[in-house]
Amino acid sequence: MILGKKLLRTVAYTILIVVIFLAGSLFSYTVSRMEFDIPIKISRKNEYVSWEEKVMKENPDYPNLVIFVDVNSNILELINLDDNSILKKYPIASGKKGTPSPIGSWMVIGKSKWGKGFGTRWMGLNVPWGKYGIHGTNKPHSIGQDASHGCIRMRNKDVEDLYKYVKVGDSVVIWGGVFGPFGNGFRVLSPGDRGSDVFEVQKRMKRIGYYPGRIDGIYGEGMKSHVIKFRRDKELPLTHNIDFEFYNALDIILFE
């Protein structure tokens, strides 16, 4: 009986020693893991902070930016309105004579990554008579020319650089010539034409009660009858075209 108790006590001591040993090993392993993991987490955090600071320095967040596009010289400038400094300057391609770029003041309403003929980046504008934007190109040889269908075309590397600074809501001013929405002068407008000049004619006609429709820069079917009525009342030849006589009767006179 006594021998049995001694044997049982010996087994209990042995189990206790094994448990203590295992607990110590587990504690040592946990400490070693803690000592190993913490520096890694700190290192990664410091690495991210360094990266973020670098990006912020390279691409500061300017709150008051405007994009100014001169379609005469085919140059786009990114201007900081806080001090009127030119942050960036790029060559561009603007609209052809038959498909001019939309002269006026607009706003960036969307940004995305496009492809094919629109290059690597797209920044859409709120032009009411069509889909216009600032984008890249797969025809870099066209930069510097009047070559687009009205959009502002840039080299891919340039539009990617501009894309980093521009935010939705930023202003875009497209300027050309000395005649405001009429660019470098009058053009004869026919049904189906679109542009800043159509937009301005609609505004003038609406102001004097000759155009009840939507001012959208599109010479559509609904505008034709109002053009005819205006011509009849002003004793002009009856045609759907908006020509120099029509501009003059509407008191649109260009001065240099």
N, C-alpha and C positions, 0 to 999 in steps of 0.2 A: 504493500500500500504506500509506504514511504517512498520506495523506489519509483513508483508511478507518479507521485507528486513531483519528485525531482525531475523526472523526464519531461513532464508537462511544463514545468517552469523553464527548463532549458529551451524547449521548442518556442515558448512565448518570447523569451529573451532574443532568440535568433530572429524571429519574425519582426520584433521591434527594431532590431539593429538594421535589418534589411529595409524597413520602411523609412527609418531615419536617413539611411544612405541614399535611397531613391529620392527622397524629398530634397536632400542637399544637392543632388545632381540636377534635379529639375530647377531648383532655385538658381544654380550657377548658369544653367542653359538660358533661363529667362533673362537674367542680368546681362549675359553676353549678347542676347538678341536685342535687348533694349539699348545697350551701348553701341550696337551695330546699326540699328534702325534709325535712331534719332539723328545722327550726323547726316544720313542719307536724306531724310526729310528736310532738314535745315538746308542742306546743300541745294536740293531741288527748288526750295522756296527762294533762296538767294539768287539762284540762276534765273528764275522767272522774274523776280523783281528787277534784276539787271537788264533782262530782255525788254521788260515793259518800259523802263526808264529810257532805254536806247530808242525804242520805237517812238515814244512821246517826244524825244528831242528831235528825231528825224522828221516826224510828221506832227507838228504842233496843232492843237485844236483852235483854229481861228474862228471866232464867233461871227465875224462880219466880213464875209467874202462875196465878191461879185465876179462873174466871168464876163469879160468884155471881148466881143468878137468883131473885128473890123474886116468885112468881106471885101473891101477894096484892096487891102494889102494882104489879105488871107493870113491874118495873125490872130491868135487867141491869147489873151492875157488874164491871169488870175490875180485879182487885186484885193489887198487887205484894206478895207475901208477905214479901219481904226487909225491908220497913218498914211493912207493912200499910196502905199508901196506896192510895186509889182513883184509878186512872189514868184511867178512862173510866166514864161512866154514860149509859145509853141507855134510852128507853122501849121496851117490847116488847108483843107480844100473846102470851098463853099459851093453854093448852088450855081448851076448853069443858067444862062440867060433865060431859057424857057422854063426852068424850074428853080427860081431864085430862093435863097434862104429867107426865112421869115424875119424881116426887119421889125424890131420892136423890143419891148421889155418882157421877159418871160421868167419862168421859174422851173427849177429841176423838180420833177414829180415822181421820178423813179430811177433806180440804179439796178443794173443787172449785168451778168456775164453772157454775152451773146457769142455768135460764131459766124463762120463763113464770111460773106461780104461785109458784115458789120464788125469785123475784127474781134478783139477780146473783151471789150467793155462797151456798155451802153448807158447813157444818161438821158432820159426822156424829158421833153419840154412840154409845157401846157399850151401849145399852139392849137387854137380851136379848129383850124381847117385841115388838119392832117397830122400824121405821126412824124414828128421831127425830133431829132436828138443830136447829141454829141457822141460819136462812136469811133472805133478803130476801123481798119480797112485791110483788105487783102490786095490793094492796089497802091502801095506806098509811092509809086512814081507820080500819082495824081496830086500829091500834096503840093500846095502852092498855086494851084489852078482853080478855076471855076469849073468844077467837074462833077459835083454831086447832084442828087435830085432834090436838094434843099437842105439836107442835114449838114452838120459841121463834122467833117471827116478829119481824123488825126492818125498819125502813125501809132501802131499798137503800143509801143513802149511809152509814148507820150500820153496816150489816153489812160494807160495803167497808172502812170504817175499822177495825172490830174485826178483820177478816180479816188485816190487816197485822201485827198483834201476836201473834195466836194461833198456836201450833205444834201439830202432831200430838203427842199425849201429854199436853197440858195438861189440868188437872182442871176439871170443871164441876160445881158444886153447885146443884141445883134444890130450892128450899125453898118451902113453903107451909103456912100454918096453924101450929098448935102441936103437932100430933099425928104428926110425922115422916112415915112412909110413908102415913099415913091422912089427910094434909092437914088439912082443916078438920073432919074427923069421919068416921064410918062411912058407907059406902054399901052397899046390898044387892048382893051379887055373884051373877051368874048365869053359866051356861056361855057361853063366848064373850067374856066380859069380860077386859080386860087392864089392867095397871097396877101401881103400886108396892104397893097394898094386896093384890092377888092374890099378888105376890111375897112379901110378908111372911107371909101366911097359909100359903103353901107351906112357907116356912122353919120356921114354928112346928109345922106338922103333921109335917114330916120329922123335926124334933127329937124328937118323942114317938112316932115310929114309925108314923105314919098316912099318910105320903105317900112312896112310894119313887121317884117320878118325878123328872123334871128340874125344877129351880127356875128358871122362865123368865118368871114374871109373866103367864102365859096360862092362863086357866081353860078347858082343853081337854077333850075327851072322856075322856081317860085319867084325869082328876082326879075325874070325877063319882062313880065307884064308891067312891073313898076318902072323899069327903064324906059319902056315904050310910052307909058303915061307921062313921065318926066319930059321925054323928047317932044311929045305932042304939045304939052303945055308950054314948052319953051320954043316951039316952032322950029324944031330941029328935024333933019331928015330921019325918017322912021327906020331904024335899024337896031338890032340887039347889041351892037358894039358900043363900048364906052370909049370914045375917042377924045381928041383934043377939044372939040366943040362942046362935048358933054362936060368935060372937066371945067371948062371956062364957065359954062352956064351954072355949074354947081359951086362956082367961086373958089375952085381949087387952082391957084396960080403959084407957080414955083419961082422962087427968087434965089439967086446964088448969093 
